[in-house]
Amino acid sequence: MKKVLAVLGVLVVVGVVFLFVFSKAIGSAVKAGVETYGPDVTQTPITLDAVQLSAFSGSGSISGLIVGNPEGFKTPHSIKLDTFSMKIEPLSVLSDKIVINEIIIDGPEFILETGLGLQKSNIGVILKNIQAFTGTSEEEEEESGSSKSVQIDLLRITGGKVKISNKLLGGQSLMVPLPDIELTDIGAEDDDVSFGESIKLVFQAINQGIVSSVGKSGKVVGDQLKNAGEATQKGLGGLFKGLKDAVDGEK
């Protein structure tokens, strides 16, 4: 009896160690995938501090995700997420379709940077890069290691803020709220939604949210610029019309 209990005890310890190692392996795989494959999709630097996922429940968190800017833009980054939670089906990472039950993001920071001419924004350029990438052939996607499909049951973004950067603002930092965003059943009925395609859908929703935010931000920004110089105040109306036209044209 003692021998049986001893064997069972060893098996339990081995099982716990295996699940711990598997959890670490999943987290490392997600981190490596985001930092290696993500820049191919967005054509920007992407860094990620840590990924913690449990092989028992599939729940976990991601911290320190920063999406940089395309060439030619000067702000520190386009997107910064301090931390967000997610839940996946752990064994799906070993299959052809990765199933993510939910991604919950609270309080993300977006920087919308436009040039003096207002013809383009950093967020718009990233979206165009993603759209160009997802137009590649199946053979090219397989060579890049992105042949797995993705399913995201729920993606929710709340409490986001958009920082507007433009030289016409004379160094002022303007912040407007981002409307809450919720997407459901991405790839649920389609086995061909790739990682790149799922990123495109998310960025399209973010871009639409920014368009809406800019269009409704006149009073918010006016309050922030009460003490601004006359030149800045004078250019405010034209600036925001140009900003809306810029992001609107990149939808």
RAHU-V279724 format. One record per helix or strand of 3 or more residues. SS is the DSSP state (a for helix, b for strand). FROM is the first residue (numbers start at 1). TO is the last residue. If there is no record, write none. Layout:
{{SS:FROM:TO} {SS:FROM:TO}}
This chain:
{{a:2:42} {b:50:53} {b:59:67} {b:79:88} {a:90:94} {b:97:106} {b:109:114} {a:122:133} {a:138:143} {b:149:158} {b:161:165} {a:167:169} {b:174:177} {b:181:186} {a:195:215} {a:218:224} {a:230:248}}
